Amino acid sequence: MSTELRSDASLRPAETLDPQDWSELRAQGHRMLDDMIDYVAGIRDRTVWQPMSQATRQRFRSDLPHRPTDLAEVYRDFSELVVPHATGNVHPGFMGWVHGGGTVVGMLAEMLAAGLNANLGGRDHAPIEIEREVVDWTRQLFGFPQGASGLFVTGTSMANLMAVVIARRAALGAAVRRDGLGESGQRLRAYTSKAAHGCIAKAMDICGLGSAALRSIAVDAAHRISIAALREAVAADRAAGLNPFLVVASAGTVDIGAIDDLADVAELCRSEGLWFHVDGAFGALAMMSEELAPRLAGITRADSIALDFHKWGQVPYDAGFLLVRDGERHRDAFASPAAYLRRETRGLAAGAEWPCDLGPDLSRGFRALKTWFTLRTFGTDRLGSMIARSCRLARHLAARVRAEPELELLAPVNLNIVCFRYRCQDADAINGAVVADIHESGLAAPSTTMLEGRLAIRAAIVNHRTGVDDVDRLVDAVLMFGRQRAAGVAPLIDAHAPPLVPGW
């Protein structure tokens, strides 16, 4: 049998996926790396975004590739078809959604992580220690005690879902993992403001609690959760025989960046025996800024915090994170012993606690490395300075809006998000068209939202590359397209984004 195996041509080393000519691959790899660095370095020479033609879109409708294609040809298609039509959040004119701009440092770290191809579900290897170190740095940033735990996930939507699972386990005990919710689970109630992100309701749904078990609490004039209304809702539910168990506060609401009074929420949760979770998708990292951190007073008292390093932290996508004060409760919600995950005292399988004990994933990428590189290379002081600068730019944008009679501000500017619009008849339709015009022009990329029944142009300044000129360019574009649309003139737009490699 062994002779047959040795003679089987399909088992020969030449059949691996490694290249036959390493020097050729090295040259192609250097070209790709240099091109990508040039892309980021010259990003201002490009449009923010460009729509795809139908012909381009059709190029992505090919048959399953059974035969090999030369790497250079695959890369040429990437350059011609993908790069000109990327999301655009690397560009300083991207201000639509809360997307970080990334850094070349993070890009290089992602390449290194891909080379190691480490699975961070568990076992005893250095990449796990990198993640543990970043967890500890995050613990220090938020003043959590020793014994706190943390985990990298795809994003805050997943981190919020996990927080609901942990709070549910804390409220119902170990039996919920074996027997399901039962009658006691059906009485659980959670609370968040009406300005909270929609992923909270989705988390309640996925957890089997149902979105109707989430109470939507009114907000005050500053768009913060009303503590009085929250207290009343908890009392009313208790009186009705229900079981309040969780409050989700916001540190930077999705629409306008409002921060709930976290200290008051913390005190209410302490007095009522509720799990206090903070959705800090982007706003939580304001803790890096001495100027902004006081606005987050009370966040250090949270039971759990969800955040995204890929937003204000400028780490390339994706790098979501969940921090939990009580590591034992975190493990209780997710750890699932199995024979094939047996822990040993020595060898690669050593180590009592593996990351798979803290979340739903066994297969996990090395997200921690690009975060580790970013935090070490720039330091929290410099990152915090960039975060504070984005808020100053938002104040500049608000001042420009106030100074223009044709524009109106629709919400207070709390952090880095400005909601405004062009004044005109049929304002919702025209402002929606203006935003699409700006997108297609390639000048900038704002987004829209609805505030008290009115469509707003929403500018979220997150990218560390964004400057005053970029903000002014957005205002000028809104005025230009607003005037044209209000006059009934459809603008003529001619924007073109070049491929990554000119001449291809």
N, C-alpha and C positions, 0 to 999 in steps of 0.2 A: 504493500500500500504506500509506504513512504517513497519507494522508487517511482511509483506512478505520479505522486504529488510533485516530486522534484522535476519530473519530465513535462509537467503540465505548463505549457507556455503562458497560460493566463495568470500563473502565479509568479512570473519572473518580475524582478524589481523594475524593469523598464516600463511596466504597465502602471506605475504610480502616476499621480497627477502632477508631480514635480516636473519642471522643464528639462528638456534634453540639453538645452544650451542656456546655462545660467547667465552668461555674459549678455546674451540678447535680452533676456528678461530684465536684467539689472539696468540696461540702457533704457528700456521701455518704462520701467518703474521710476527711474530718475526723471524721465521726461514728464510722466504723470504728476509726480510730486512737484516739480518745478512749475508746471502749468497751473496747478492748484494754488500754489503760493502766489504766482502772478495774478491769478484770478482775484484773490482776496486783496492783494496789494493795489490792484487797479479797479476795485469795485466801483469807485465813483465814476468811472468812465462808462459804466453800463447803465441800462435802464433798471429800475427796481424790479419790474415784472413785465412780461410780454405774453400775450395770449398765443395759444398754439393754433396754427392753421389746421384745417381738416386733413390736409395732406400729411402734415407732421404727425397728427394724432393717429392716422392710419398706419404709420410706420411701426406703431406699437401693437399692431394687430397681426403679427406674423404667426406662422405655425411653430409648434414645439420643435426646438433645434435638436435633431438627432445626431448631426455630424459636427465636428469641431469647427470653430471659427477662430481665425488668427486674433490674438489679443489686441494687436494694433487696430484691426478693423472694428472690434467691439468698442475700443476706446474712442475711435473716430465717431461712432454713432453716439456715444455718450456726449462727446464734445458738441456735435451738431444738433442733437435732438433734446438732450436733457438740460445742459447748462443754460441755454438761452431762455428756458422756460421753468426755471427753478422758482421756489416760493418767493425768494427775494429778501429773506430776513437777514442775510449777511450785509445787505446794503443799508447805509445810514438813512435812506429815505423810507425805509420800512417802519411804519408806525401804526399798523392796523390792529394786530392782535398782540398779546403779550408773549412775543417770541424773542429770545436772546439772539445776539449776533454771532456768538461763538468766537473763538480765537484760533490763530494758527497753532499756538501751543497745544490747545485741545485737540486740533486736527492731527498733529503729530503723535500725541499720546494715544489717540484712537487707532492710529496705524500700528503702534507698538502693541497695544492690547490685542489687535487682530492677529498680529504675528505670534503672540503667545497662545492665542486661542484657548484661554483658560475658562473652565467652567467653575463659577463661584457658588455652586450649590453647597459645596462642602469640601472636606478633606484637608490635609495639612500642607499648604503651599503658600508661598509669599503673597500672591494676589489677595488671598483672604486677609492677610495681615494689613495690606494696603487699605482694604475696605474697613477693617476694624479701626485703623488709625483715623480715617476720615469720620467714622461714626463718633469717635472720641472727640475729635475737633468740633464736630457739630454739637455734641453734648456740652462742651465747654462754652461754645458760642451762645447757647440758650440757657446756661446756668443750671442744667439738669444734674442730678446727683450721680455718683458712681453707681453702677448697676443699671443705669439706663441702657436701652438698646436702640439700634437703628438698622435700616436696611435700604439699599438702593432698589428702586422700582422704575417702571417706565415713566411715570409722571404722577402728579398730585391726584389725579382721578383715581388711580390705583391705590395711592397712599391713603386717601380718604376712605375708600372702600375697606381697606385693611383696618383702619381705625374703628370703623363701625363694627367690624367682626370682633375686634378685641374688646370693645365696650359691651357688645352683646354677650360675649363669653364671661366678662366680669359681672354682668348683671344676672345671668341665668345659671352660672356655674358649669361644671364639667359636663353635665348631662346633655346640654344643648348640642354638643358635638356628636354625641351618640344617638340621641333620640329625636333631635330636631327641636323646633320651637315649642310645640305644644301650646296648651292654653296660656301658660305664663308668658310665652313669647309673643302671643297675640295682643297682650296688654302693654307691651313696651311702646314708649313714645319718645321721640327725639325732637330737637328744636334747633332751628336756625333762622336767620333773617330772610325776608323776601328778596333781599339783594344777593343772597348766597349763590354760588355756582350750582348749576343743574346736576353736577355729578354727585351731589349729596343725596338728592332724591333717587338717583339711579343706584347709588350704593345701598340705600334702604330696600329698593326693589330686588337687587341681586342677592342681598342677604336674607331674603324671604320675609322681611318685616313688612314690606309694602310701602310704596311712596306715601300712602295716606297716613302712615304712622309718623310722618315727619311734619311737625307743625311749622308753618311759615309765619314768622313773627314780624310785626310792623317795624318800620325803621323811623328814626327821627329825621329832622331837617338836614342833618349831615350824612344821611344814609347809613347810620349805625343802628344796630339792633336796639330796640327799645327794652331797657332793663325792666321797666314797670310792666310792659306787656308780656315779657318773658316770664316774670314772676307770676303774673295772673294766670297765664296758660298752664304753668306747672301746677299751681294750686288747683285749678279747675279740673285738670286731668286726674290728680290724686283723689279729689272729691268724687270723681266719676268711677273710681275703682281701677284706674289705669296705673301704669308703672313708668314714670319718667326715668330715663336712664342716661341721656346723652344731650349735650349742647355742643353744636358746632359753630364757633365764632369765626369771623373772617378777618384776616390781616391783609387787606387789599382786595376789595370786592371787584368782581370781573368787569362791571360796567364803568365805575368811576374811581376805583382804588380806595374806597373808604375802609377805615380800620375801626372795628367794633371796640367799645370800651372793655378791653380785655381784663383789666383789673376788677371791674365790677362783675363781669361774667364769671371770673375765677371765684370771687367771693360768693356769688349766688350758687355756683356749683358745689363749693365746699359746704355751704350751709344746707343744701338740699341733697347732698350725697350723689351728685351726678358726675358722669365722666365729662371732662372738659377737653375738647379737641379744638385745635386751631387749624383752619384751612389757610395756610400762608403761602400759597402757590408761588407768588413772586414777592409779596410784601414782607414775609418773615425774614428774608435776607437783608432787610433794612437794619437788622441788628449789627451788621458790619459797619454801619455808619454812626459815628458819635453824634452827628447832627440829627439823625432820624430815629435812632434806637429808643429815645424816650417816648416816642409815639406808640411803641409796642409794650409799654408798661403793663405787666400782668402776664405776658406770654411765658415767662419763666415758671409760672405756676400751672401751666397746662399739663394734662395727663399725656397728651400726644400732639405732635405738630407735623403737618404735611407741607412739603415745600419742593420747589424745583430748582436745582442748581443750573438747569439749562435756560433759565430765564435771567433774572438779575445776576446770577452767578457767572453767566457767559460761557458755561460749559457746553460743548456741542451736544445736540440731541442724541439719545435721551438720557436724563440723569435726574429722575424724581427721587424723593427721599421721604421716609417716615421715621420719626424719632419718638420713642416711647419712654416715659419716665420710669415705669416699673418693668424691667426686663423680664421678670418672672411671669407677669400677666401677658406680656407679648408672646412668650414661648407657649404659655398655656393655650393660646388661641390657635396656634398653627403646628406645633411639633407633632409629628406622626411617626413613631418608631417603626422601622421595617428591617427585616433580615438583611436585605441588600444594602442597607445604609448603616450597618453595624459599625460602631465606633470602637477603635482599638487603642491600646496604650502606646503603640509605636508603629512606625511605617506611615505610608501615605494616608491611611484611613484613621490616623490618630486625631484626637481633638474631641472634647465632649460636646461642644456647641458648634453647629454648622449653620450657615445662613438659611438653609432650607427649613430650619426649625422656626424661622421668624416670618415666613410668608408662604404663599401658595406655590412658588416656583422651585423646582429642583434644578432645572437647567437655567443658569443665570450668566449673562455676559459680564465683562470686566468694566462696568460703568465707573467704578471707583477710580480707575487709573487716570482718566482725563480730568476728574474732579481733583484728585491728588496733585496732578501736575499744575492745574490752574491755581489752586490754593497756595501751593509752594512757590510757584513762579511769580505770582503777582502779590500774594499776601492779602489778608482781609482788609488792611488799611487802604490799600490802593483800590481794591474792589469796592469798598464802602464809599470811597471818594467818587468813583464812577456812578454809583447808585445815587448819591446825593446830587451829582451833576445832572443826572437825567431828570430829577425833580425840579431843579432850577430851570432847566430847559422847558419843562411843562409850564412853569410860572411865566416864562418869557412868551410861550405860545398863548397863554391866557391873556397876557397883557396886549399882545397883538390883536387878539379877537376883540377885546374891549375897546381898542383904539379904532376899530373899523366899524363904521355905522352899518355896513351891509352884513355884518356877522353878529351872532349872539351866542353867549356862553349859556349852556343848558344845565350845568351842575358845578358844584364846588370842586376845586382842584385840590385833592388831598395829597397825592404823591406825584405820580408821573403820567396820569391819564387826564386828558382834556376832552370834554364833550361839547361840541358847538355845532353851529350850522349857518348856512346862508339864509338871510331873511328874504322871503319872497312869497308870492301866492303859490298854493299847492306845494308847500315847502317839503313835505315828506317825499313826494315823487321826484322833485327837482334835486334835492340833496342826495337821494339815492343814485340818480343819474350822474351827478357830479362826482361822486366817489368812484363809480365805474369809469367815468372819463379820465379821472386822475390815474387810476390803475392802468388803463390802456395807453395813456401817454407815457408811462414809465417814469414820471417825475417823482412820484411818491406812492405810498400804499397805506392809506388810512382804512378803517373799517367803519361799520355802522352799528348802532344799537338803538333800542327804544327806551326813552325815558319819559315816564308819565304820559304815554301815548304819542310822543313826538319822536320822529326819527332824528337821531343825532349822528354827526360825523365824529368818530371816536379815534383819537390819536393817543396811542400808548407808546411812550418813549422809553425803550428798553435797551436798544443797541448802544454799546459803548462808543461806536463810531459817529453817532448822530451829533450834529453841532447846530449852532444858531442858524447857519445858512440853510441847512436842511429843513429846519422848522419854518423859516421864512419862505422857502420854496413851496412848502405845503400850503401856507396861507395864501400866497400869490396864486397858486393853482386853483384853490377853492374860489377865490374872487374871479379869476378869469373864466373858469368853466361855469360858475354860478351866473355871471352876467350873460354869458352866451345862452345858457339854458333858459334863464328867465325871459330873455328876448325871443325865445322860440327858435334859436339857431343851433343846429346840431354841430358840434365842433369837429373840425378836421384833424384827425390824429394820425401821425406817422411816426411810429416808434419801432426801433429795430435793435434787438440784442444780439451781439456777435457770438459766434461759437467760441468755445474755450481756446481753440487754436486757430488764429486767423489763417485763411488760405485753404482750409480743409473743405 
